[in-house]
Amino acid sequence: MSDASSLSAGWLKPAPGPDEPTLEDVLHGMVCGLTGLPGPMVRPRWQPKPPAAPGPDVDWCALGIVGEDAPGGAAWHEGGATRLAVHESLAVLCSFYGPHARALARALRDGLWIEQNRAMLREPANLALVRVGAITPAPELVDGRWQRRQDVSITFTRGPWMGKTPPREGTTDIKDLKTARACGLCGRSR
């Protein structure tokens, strides 16, 4: 362990970022809330001991973060400490299965464009919607039978909270172009 501080030489280990289980819970709640699927039917894409897949006549979703990037960040000294602010871009893939897979994917896609729904992502996880990708058919052959599957990818951005409370309306999401605020670290609207 190093005795380094912002005032002396040595490696500085960044403090932990946002809580990963909170992020996963928010994404799970987003899919359940916008599609109406019950909680047990929205499953993490990767599990240590995966449960058996529901049958082809059951609607369900596999959800996971499939990409993470940090396209911008900054470090500065303030009050004897070094502050670090990193902006992340998260790619989330939702795979819907079952007879209503396409309708569920559309409900998620369309529901994310409603401001009230996006607000549910800001406070607990500081997520801002960037893009909802195309709904892509990706049928799977399971036990010799084709199973319906529709994939939809979603891109979110999240940056640091600059205070002790989550940001107010409009600081991490764009309601319209006139009220969009620019991010002070990277100059991009968030």
Accessible surface in RSA format (square Angstrom, percent):
REM  Atomic radii and reference values for relative SASA: ProtOr
REM  Chains: A
REM  Algorithm: Lee & Richards
REM  Probe-radius: 1.40
REM  Slices: 20
REM RES _ NUM      All-atoms   Total-Side   Main-Chain    Non-polar    All polar
REM                ABS   REL    ABS   REL    ABS   REL    ABS   REL    ABS   REL
RES MET A   1   236.14 122.3 149.50  98.9  86.64 206.3 131.42 111.7 104.72 138.7
RES SER A   2    64.84  54.8  34.43  46.0  30.41  70.0  35.24  75.0  29.59  41.5
RES ASP A   3   145.36 101.8 114.30 113.8  31.05  73.4  42.89 101.0 102.47 102.2
RES ALA A   4    23.24  21.4   0.36   0.6  22.88  52.0   2.32   3.3  20.92  55.4
RES SER A   5    50.99  43.1  46.22  61.7   4.77  11.0  41.64  88.7   9.34  13.1
RES SER A   6    28.50  24.1   6.97   9.3  21.53  49.6   2.67   5.7  25.83  36.2
RES LEU A   7   149.24  83.1 112.88  80.8  36.36  91.4 118.67  83.3  30.57  82.3
RES SER A   8    62.50  52.8  42.39  56.6  20.11  46.3  48.85 104.0  13.65  19.1
RES ALA A   9   103.21  94.9  69.10 106.6  34.10  77.6  79.95 112.6  23.25  61.6
RES GLY A  10    48.90  60.3   0.00   N/A  48.90  60.3  26.06  71.5  22.84  51.2
RES TRP A  11   231.65  93.0 222.14 107.5   9.51  22.3 193.47 103.2  38.18  61.9
RES LEU A  12    84.44  47.0  60.64  43.4  23.79  59.8  62.81  44.1  21.63  58.2
RES LYS A  13   190.34  92.9 157.35  96.5  32.99  78.5 104.62  94.2  85.72  91.3
RES PRO A  14    85.08  62.0  65.18  59.4  19.90  72.3  76.29  63.0   8.79  54.6
RES ALA A  15    86.44  79.5  59.28  91.5  27.17  61.8  65.31  92.0  21.14  56.0
RES PRO A  16   130.90  95.4  99.11  90.4  31.79 115.5 110.76  91.5  20.14 125.1
RES GLY A  17    56.75  70.0   0.00   N/A  56.75  70.0  30.26  83.0  26.49  59.3
RES PRO A  18    82.41  60.1  59.75  54.5  22.66  82.4  71.77  59.3  10.64  66.1
RES ASP A  19    84.07  58.9  69.33  69.0  14.74  34.9  35.16  82.7  48.91  48.8
RES GLU A  20    80.40  46.2  76.92  58.2   3.47   8.3  45.78  88.6  34.62  28.3
RES PRO A  21    78.38  57.1  77.24  70.4   1.14   4.1  78.33  64.7   0.05   0.3
RES THR A  22    47.52  33.8  44.72  45.3   2.79   6.7  28.63  38.4  18.89  28.6
RES LEU A  23     1.57   0.9   1.12   0.8   0.46   1.1   1.13   0.8   0.44   1.2
RES GLU A  24    97.45  55.9  93.79  71.0   3.65   8.7  30.49  59.0  66.96  54.7
RES ASP A  25   100.24  70.2  91.03  90.6   9.22  21.8  26.79  63.0  73.45  73.3
RES VAL A  26    19.20  12.6  11.14  10.1   8.06  19.4  17.30  15.0   1.89   5.1
RES LEU A  27     3.49   1.9   3.49   2.5   0.00   0.0   3.49   2.4   0.00   0.0
RES HIS A  28    58.92  32.2  58.92  41.0   0.00   0.0  39.68  40.9  19.24  22.4
RES GLY A  29    38.00  46.9   0.00   N/A  38.00  46.9  30.56  83.9   7.44  16.7
RES MET A  30    14.68   7.6   2.66   1.8  12.03  28.6  13.35  11.4   1.33   1.8
RES VAL A  31     0.00   0.0   0.00   0.0   0.00   0.0   0.00   0.0   0.00   0.0
RES CYS A  32    25.25  19.1  20.21  22.5   5.04  11.8  18.28  46.3   6.97   7.5
RES GLY A  33    64.27  79.3   0.00   N/A  64.27  79.3  35.84  98.4  28.43  63.7
RES LEU A  34    35.88  20.0  19.31  13.8  16.57  41.7  21.55  15.1  14.33  38.6
RES THR A  35    20.60  14.7   0.00   0.0  20.60  49.1   2.47   3.3  18.13  27.4
RES GLY A  36    63.55  78.4   0.00   N/A  63.55  78.4  35.68  97.9  27.87  62.4
RES LEU A  37    14.74   8.2   9.38   6.7   5.36  13.5  10.22   7.2   4.52  12.2
RES PRO A  38    79.63  58.0  68.61  62.5  11.02  40.1  79.63  65.7   0.00   0.0
RES GLY A  39    29.24  36.1   0.00   N/A  29.24  36.1  17.01  46.7  12.24  27.4
RES PRO A  40   102.34  74.6  86.49  78.8  15.85  57.6  99.06  81.8   3.27  20.3
RES MET A  41    39.74  20.6  39.74  26.3   0.00   0.0  37.92  32.2   1.82   2.4
RES VAL A  42     4.32   2.8   0.05   0.0   4.27  10.3   0.05   0.0   4.27  11.6
RES ARG A  43    40.09  16.8  38.92  19.8   1.17   2.8  11.75  16.1  28.34  17.2
RES PRO A  44    80.87  58.9  72.15  65.8   8.72  31.7  75.92  62.7   4.95  30.8
RES ARG A  45    54.74  23.0  29.44  15.0  25.30  60.2  11.36  15.5  43.38  26.3
RES TRP A  46   159.42  64.0 138.45  67.0  20.97  49.2 116.85  62.3  42.58  69.1
RES GLN A  47    54.42  30.4  36.97  27.0  17.44  41.5  10.05  21.4  44.37  33.6
RES PRO A  48   140.85 102.7 101.58  92.6  39.27 142.7 115.75  95.6  25.10 156.0
RES LYS A  49   182.98  89.3 163.84 100.5  19.14  45.6 110.80  99.7  72.18  76.9
RES PRO A  50    99.66  72.6  76.35  69.6  23.31  84.7  76.35  63.0  23.31 144.9
RES PRO A  51    66.51  48.5  43.19  39.4  23.32  84.8  54.92  45.3  11.59  72.1
RES ALA A  52    91.62  84.2  65.10 100.5  26.52  60.3  77.03 108.5  14.59  38.7
RES ALA A  53    62.37  57.3  34.99  54.0  27.38  62.3  36.25  51.1  26.12  69.2
RES PRO A  54    21.71  15.8   6.30   5.7  15.41  56.0  17.93  14.8   3.78  23.5
RES GLY A  55    34.62  42.7   0.00   N/A  34.62  42.7  26.27  72.1   8.36  18.7
RES PRO A  56    49.44  36.0  41.60  37.9   7.83  28.5  41.60  34.3   7.83  48.7
RES ASP A  57   120.10  84.1 100.91 100.4  19.19  45.4  32.58  76.7  87.52  87.3
RES VAL A  58    60.88  40.1  57.78  52.3   3.09   7.5  60.88  52.9   0.00   0.0
RES ASP A  59    32.08  22.5  25.35  25.2   6.73  15.9   7.06  16.6  25.02  25.0
RES TRP A  60    23.27   9.3  23.27  11.3   0.00   0.0  23.27  12.4   0.00   0.0
RES CYS A  61     0.00   0.0   0.00   0.0   0.00   0.0   0.00   0.0   0.00   0.0
RES ALA A  62     9.10   8.4   9.10  14.0   0.00   0.0   9.10  12.8   0.00   0.0
RES LEU A  63    15.19   8.5  12.40   8.9   2.79   7.0  12.40   8.7   2.79   7.5
RES GLY A  64     9.44  11.6   0.00   N/A   9.44  11.6   9.44  25.9   0.00   0.0
RES ILE A  65    43.59  24.8  24.16  18.0  19.43  46.8  24.16  17.4  19.43  52.7
RES VAL A  66    75.17  49.5  38.05  34.4  37.13  89.5  44.53  38.7  30.65  83.1
RES GLY A  67    28.51  35.2   0.00   N/A  28.51  35.2  27.59  75.7   0.92   2.1
RES GLU A  68   110.71  63.6  71.72  54.3  38.99  92.8  24.18  46.8  86.53  70.6
RES ASP A  69    87.18  61.1  81.94  81.6   5.24  12.4  26.40  62.1  60.78  60.6
RES ALA A  70    59.82  55.0  34.53  53.3  25.30  57.5  34.53  48.6  25.30  67.0
RES PRO A  71    71.93  52.4  29.51  26.9  42.43 154.2  40.02  33.0  31.92 198.4
RES GLY A  72    17.29  21.3   0.00   N/A  17.29  21.3  17.04  46.8   0.25   0.6
RES GLY A  73    48.64  60.0   0.00   N/A  48.64  60.0  10.41  28.6  38.24  85.6
RES ALA A  74    35.43  32.6  24.70  38.1  10.73  24.4  34.64  48.8   0.78   2.1
RES ALA A  75    68.10  62.6  36.54  56.4  31.57  71.8  36.78  51.8  31.33  83.0
RES TRP A  76    82.33  33.0  76.26  36.9   6.06  14.2  77.64  41.4   4.68   7.6
RES HIS A  77   135.93  74.3 109.88  76.4  26.05  66.7  75.88  78.2  60.05  69.9
RES GLU A  78    91.06  52.3  83.91  63.5   7.16  17.0  37.13  71.8  53.94  44.0
RES GLY A  79    85.00 104.8   0.00   N/A  85.00 104.8  44.41 121.9  40.60  90.9
RES GLY A  80    48.99  60.4   0.00   N/A  48.99  60.4  23.47  64.4  25.52  57.1
RES ALA A  81    33.01  30.3  31.29  48.3   1.72   3.9  32.86  46.3   0.15   0.4
RES THR A  82    46.23  32.9  23.00  23.3  23.23  55.4  22.89  30.7  23.34  35.3
RES ARG A  83   106.27  44.6 103.71  52.9   2.57   6.1  28.15  38.5  78.13  47.4
RES LEU A  84    95.46  53.2  65.02  46.5  30.44  76.5  65.02  45.7  30.44  81.9
RES ALA A  85     1.82   1.7   1.31   2.0   0.51   1.2   1.82   2.6   0.00   0.0
RES VAL A  86    58.49  38.5  47.42  42.9  11.08  26.7  47.42  41.2  11.08  30.0
RES HIS A  87     3.81   2.1   3.81   2.6   0.00   0.0   3.81   3.9   0.00   0.0
RES GLU A  88    29.37  16.9  29.04  22.0   0.33   0.8   8.42  16.3  20.95  17.1
RES SER A  89    31.52  26.6  29.53  39.4   1.99   4.6  12.64  26.9  18.88  26.4
RES LEU A  90     0.97   0.5   0.92   0.7   0.05   0.1   0.97   0.7   0.00   0.0
RES ALA A  91    33.88  31.1  32.71  50.5   1.17   2.7  32.71  46.1   1.17   3.1
RES VAL A  92     0.12   0.1   0.12   0.1   0.00   0.0   0.12   0.1   0.00   0.0
RES LEU A  93    36.99  20.6  36.99  26.5   0.00   0.0  36.99  26.0   0.00   0.0
RES CYS A  94     0.00   0.0   0.00   0.0   0.00   0.0   0.00   0.0   0.00   0.0
RES SER A  95     0.00   0.0   0.00   0.0   0.00   0.0   0.00   0.0   0.00   0.0
RES PHE A  96     0.00   0.0   0.00   0.0   0.00   0.0   0.00   0.0   0.00   0.0
RES TYR A  97    15.88   7.4  15.88   9.0   0.00   0.0   3.54   2.7  12.34  15.2
RES GLY A  98     0.36   0.4   0.00   N/A   0.36   0.4   0.36   1.0   0.00   0.0
RES PRO A  99    53.39  38.9  40.59  37.0  12.80  46.5  42.66  35.2  10.73  66.7
RES HIS A 100   105.14  57.5 101.27  70.4   3.87   9.9  72.58  74.8  32.56  37.9
RES ALA A 101     2.11   1.9   1.28   2.0   0.82   1.9   1.28   1.8   0.82   2.2
RES ARG A 102   143.89  60.4 141.44  72.1   2.45   5.8  43.45  59.4 100.44  60.9
RES ALA A 103    60.32  55.5  50.25  77.5  10.07  22.9  53.67  75.6   6.65  17.6
RES LEU A 104    19.17  10.7  18.98  13.6   0.19   0.5  19.17  13.5   0.00   0.0
RES ALA A 105     0.00   0.0   0.00   0.0   0.00   0.0   0.00   0.0   0.00   0.0
RES ARG A 106    98.02  41.2  97.92  49.9   0.10   0.2   8.60  11.8  89.42  54.2
RES ALA A 107    38.60  35.5  25.83  39.9  12.77  29.0  35.44  49.9   3.16   8.4
RES LEU A 108     0.00   0.0   0.00   0.0   0.00   0.0   0.00   0.0   0.00   0.0
RES ARG A 109    71.29  29.9  71.29  36.3   0.00   0.0  18.12  24.8  53.17  32.2
RES ASP A 110    68.89  48.3  61.99  61.7   6.91  16.3  30.36  71.4  38.54  38.4
RES GLY A 111     8.19  10.1   0.00   N/A   8.19  10.1   7.54  20.7   0.65   1.4
RES LEU A 112     0.75   0.4   0.75   0.5   0.00   0.0   0.75   0.5   0.00   0.0
RES TRP A 113   137.85  55.3 119.37  57.8  18.47  43.4 108.67  57.9  29.17  47.3
RES ILE A 114    97.59  55.5  93.72  69.8   3.87   9.3  97.59  70.3   0.00   0.0
RES GLU A 115    46.79  26.9  42.53  32.2   4.27  10.2  41.62  80.5   5.17   4.2
RES GLN A 116   140.97  78.8 133.35  97.5   7.62  18.1  40.42  86.0 100.55  76.3
RES ASN A 117    36.77  25.4  32.65  31.6   4.12   9.9   3.47   8.4  33.29  32.2
RES ARG A 118    19.58   8.2  19.42   9.9   0.16   0.4   3.88   5.3  15.70   9.5
RES ALA A 119    36.58  33.6  28.87  44.6   7.71  17.5  28.99  40.8   7.60  20.1
RES MET A 120   138.92  71.9 130.55  86.4   8.36  19.9  99.06  84.2  39.86  52.8
RES LEU A 121     3.96   2.2   3.96   2.8   0.00   0.0   3.96   2.8   0.00   0.0
RES ARG A 122    11.00   4.6  11.00   5.6   0.00   0.0   4.10   5.6   6.90   4.2
RES GLU A 123   116.04  66.6 112.31  85.0   3.73   8.9  28.29  54.7  87.75  71.6
RES PRO A 124    60.01  43.7  40.04  36.5  19.97  72.6  49.55  40.9  10.46  65.0
RES ALA A 125     5.09   4.7   0.68   1.1   4.41  10.0   4.54   6.4   0.54   1.4
RES ASN A 126     6.87   4.7   6.71   6.5   0.16   0.4   6.23  15.0   0.64   0.6
RES LEU A 127     0.76   0.4   0.07   0.1   0.69   1.7   0.07   0.0   0.69   1.9
RES ALA A 128     2.19   2.0   1.72   2.7   0.47   1.1   2.19   3.1   0.00   0.0
RES LEU A 129    20.43  11.4   0.97   0.7  19.46  48.9   0.97   0.7  19.46  52.4
RES VAL A 130    81.44  53.6  55.99  50.7  25.44  61.3  60.09  52.2  21.34  57.9
RES ARG A 131   137.92  57.9 136.35  69.5   1.57   3.7  47.19  64.5  90.73  55.0
RES VAL A 132    18.17  12.0   0.32   0.3  17.86  43.0   0.32   0.3  17.86  48.4
RES GLY A 133     4.16   5.1   0.00   N/A   4.16   5.1   2.43   6.7   1.73   3.9
RES ALA A 134    78.30  72.0  56.66  87.4  21.64  49.2  67.75  95.4  10.55  28.0
RES ILE A 135    34.63  19.7  12.83   9.6  21.80  52.5  12.83   9.2  21.80  59.2
RES THR A 136    71.45  50.8  70.28  71.2   1.17   2.8  51.31  68.9  20.14  30.4
RES PRO A 137    89.35  65.1  74.95  68.3  14.40  52.4  74.95  61.9  14.40  89.5
RES ALA A 138    27.56  25.3  20.31  31.3   7.25  16.5  26.96  38.0   0.60   1.6
RES PRO A 139    76.79  56.0  60.68  55.3  16.11  58.6  60.68  50.1  16.11 100.1
RES GLU A 140    54.25  31.1  50.81  38.4   3.44   8.2  21.82  42.2  32.43  26.5
RES LEU A 141   105.42  58.7  75.37  53.9  30.05  75.5  75.37  52.9  30.05  80.9
RES VAL A 142    56.41  37.1  50.72  45.9   5.69  13.7  53.88  46.8   2.53   6.9
RES ASP A 143   140.59  98.5 100.52 100.1  40.07  94.7  40.82  96.1  99.78  99.5
RES GLY A 144    68.12  84.0   0.00   N/A  68.12  84.0  31.78  87.2  36.34  81.4
RES ARG A 145   145.38  61.0 141.16  72.0   4.23  10.1  58.37  79.8  87.01  52.7
RES TRP A 146   172.06  69.0 147.05  71.2  25.00  58.7 122.44  65.3  49.62  80.5
RES GLN A 147    10.42   5.8   9.01   6.6   1.41   3.4   3.61   7.7   6.82   5.2
RES ARG A 148   154.18  64.7 146.96  74.9   7.22  17.2  43.12  58.9 111.06  67.3
RES ARG A 149    44.47  18.7  43.00  21.9   1.47   3.5   0.00   0.0  44.47  27.0
RES GLN A 150    25.67  14.4  25.67  18.8   0.00   0.0   0.41   0.9  25.26  19.2
RES ASP A 151    17.97  12.6  17.57  17.5   0.39   0.9   6.27  14.8  11.70  11.7
RES VAL A 152     0.62   0.4   0.00   0.0   0.62   1.5   0.62   0.5   0.00   0.0
RES SER A 153    46.48  39.3  44.54  59.4   1.94   4.5  25.45  54.2  21.03  29.5
RES ILE A 154     0.68   0.4   0.00   0.0   0.68   1.6   0.45   0.3   0.22   0.6
RES THR A 155    38.49  27.4  38.49  39.0   0.00   0.0  17.64  23.7  20.85  31.5
RES PHE A 156     0.14   0.1   0.14   0.1   0.00   0.0   0.14   0.1   0.00   0.0
RES THR A 157    14.09  10.0  14.09  14.3   0.01   0.0  12.32  16.6   1.77   2.7
RES ARG A 158    11.17   4.7  10.65   5.4   0.52   1.2   3.67   5.0   7.50   4.5
RES GLY A 159     9.13  11.3   0.00   N/A   9.13  11.3   2.52   6.9   6.61  14.8
RES PRO A 160    40.06  29.2  19.77  18.0  20.29  73.7  30.89  25.5   9.17  57.0
RES TRP A 161    92.78  37.2  65.82  31.9  26.96  63.3  68.01  36.3  24.77  40.2
RES MET A 162   129.91  67.3  87.53  57.9  42.38 100.9  79.74  67.8  50.17  66.5
RES GLY A 163    49.96  61.6   0.00   N/A  49.96  61.6  33.05  90.7  16.90  37.9
RES LYS A 164   210.83 102.9 170.33 104.5  40.51  96.5 120.97 108.9  89.86  95.7
RES THR A 165   100.03  71.1  94.42  95.7   5.61  13.4  67.48  90.6  32.56  49.2
RES PRO A 166    46.92  34.2  37.24  34.0   9.67  35.2  37.24  30.8   9.67  60.1
RES PRO A 167    37.10  27.0  12.02  11.0  25.08  91.2  22.83  18.9  14.26  88.6
RES ARG A 168   199.74  83.9 191.22  97.5   8.53  20.3  71.79  98.1 127.95  77.5
RES GLU A 169    80.70  46.3  61.15  46.3  19.56  46.6  49.78  96.3  30.93  25.2
RES GLY A 170    11.38  14.0   0.00   N/A  11.38  14.0  10.76  29.5   0.63   1.4
RES THR A 171    44.51  31.7  31.24  31.7  13.27  31.6  31.74  42.6  12.77  19.3
RES THR A 172     3.52   2.5   3.52   3.6   0.00   0.0   3.52   4.7   0.00   0.0
RES ASP A 173     5.80   4.1   4.19   4.2   1.60   3.8   0.51   1.2   5.28   5.3
RES ILE A 174    63.51  36.1  52.82  39.3  10.69  25.8  52.97  38.1  10.54  28.6
RES LYS A 175   113.44  55.3  81.46  50.0  31.98  76.1  34.47  31.0  78.97  84.1
RES ASP A 176    70.39  49.3  61.92  61.6   8.47  20.0  41.33  97.3  29.06  29.0
RES LEU A 177   159.87  89.0 139.76 100.0  20.11  50.6 139.90  98.3  19.97  53.7
RES LYS A 178   201.89  98.5 164.19 100.7  37.70  89.8 116.14 104.5  85.75  91.3
RES THR A 179    77.20  54.9  63.59  64.5  13.61  32.4  69.23  93.0   7.97  12.1
RES ALA A 180    31.34  28.8   6.71  10.3  24.63  56.0   7.19  10.1  24.15  64.0
RES ARG A 181   136.03  57.1 128.85  65.7   7.17  17.1  43.87  60.0  92.15  55.9
RES ALA A 182    71.74  66.0  44.46  68.6  27.27  62.0  44.76  63.0  26.97  71.4
RES CYS A 183    16.06  12.1   4.88   5.4  11.18  26.3   9.76  24.7   6.30   6.8
RES GLY A 184    84.97 104.8   0.00   N/A  84.97 104.8  43.25 118.7  41.72  93.4
RES LEU A 185    60.65  33.8  28.89  20.7  31.76  79.8  30.55  21.5  30.10  81.0
RES CYS A 186    45.43  34.4  14.18  15.8  31.24  73.4  23.37  59.2  22.06  23.8
RES GLY A 187    57.92  71.4   0.00   N/A  57.92  71.4  30.96  85.0  26.97  60.4
RES ARG A 188   112.43  47.2 107.07  54.6   5.36  12.8  65.98  90.2  46.45  28.2
RES SER A 189    60.15  50.8  36.65  48.9  23.51  54.1  14.22  30.3  45.94  64.4
RES ARG A 190    25.22  10.6  15.99   8.2   9.23  22.0  12.29  16.8  12.93   7.8
END  Absolute sums over single chains surface
CHAIN  1 A    11685.8       8706.9       2978.9       6958.4       4727.3
END  Absolute sums over all chains
TOTAL         11685.8       8706.9       2978.9       6958.4       4727.3
